[in-house]
């Protein structure tokens, strides 16, 4: 059996030494709102009655926020000048 999204979140949390506040901040970097109670449900034991499965959208937004958190925001692209098309 492979890793679930919840397992990936747990491993990233430990590897980067993140607390709940850090994860909430990282998600806010990509305009994704998450509460501490939602995080608690994701990090619970799967047998717990309040366990919540981490969806693909949640993990995707967290990973995008983690990239911004670690690398910084993408620099704005310069306005491209129109170049004449060379015909041969």
N, C-alpha and C positions, 0 to 999 in steps of 0.2 A: 504494500500500500504506500502511495506517495505522500508527500507533505500536503497538508491542507493550507488554506490561506491563513488560518489561525496559527498554525505552526510557524509559518513564515514570519508573521507579525511578531510572535514570541521570540524567535531567533534574532530578528532585526533589533528588537527592543533590548535584548541582552547584549548583542554585539556592539551597539552604539551607546549603551548605558543611558537609555531614554526613560524618563519618568512620564507619567500621564500628562503633566503640563507641557512637556516637550512635544509629545505626540499631538496634542491639541494645537500647539503653535505651528508645528510642521504642516498639519492639515490646513490651517488657516492661510498658509502661504500660497495655496492654490485655490483659495476661496471654497474650501470644503469644511463645513461645520460638523464637529463631532463633540460629544459631551464625555465627561469623565465616566459617567455611568455606562455609556455605550462601550467604552474601552474596557471597563471592568467586566462587562458581559462577554466581550471577545476573549479576554485573557483567562476566563474561568475554565475549570475542568469541564470537559464535554458531558459529564454525567450530572452536572449541577443543573437544577431546574431553570435558572436564569441565564444559562449559557446561550450565546448568540453566535451564529456562524458568520465569519468574516466574508463578506461578498467580494466579488471581483472589482466592483466600482470603488469600494472602500480601500482595498489594497492598492489599486492603480493610483488613486488620488494620494494616498500616503507615500507611495514610491516617488511620484512626481514632486511632492512637497519635500521629500528627503533629498532629492537632487538639488532643488533650489536651496535648501538649508545647508547642504555641504559645499556646493559650488558657487552659490550666489545666483541672483537672477540673470537671465540671458541679457546680454547687451542689446540695445536696439539696433536693428539692421539699418545700415545707411540707405538713404533714398537712392534707388538705382537710376542712373542716368540712361536715357535711351541712346543706344549705340546703333549707328546705321548698319544695316545688314549688307554684308559684302556678297555680291553675286559673282560667281566665277564663270 
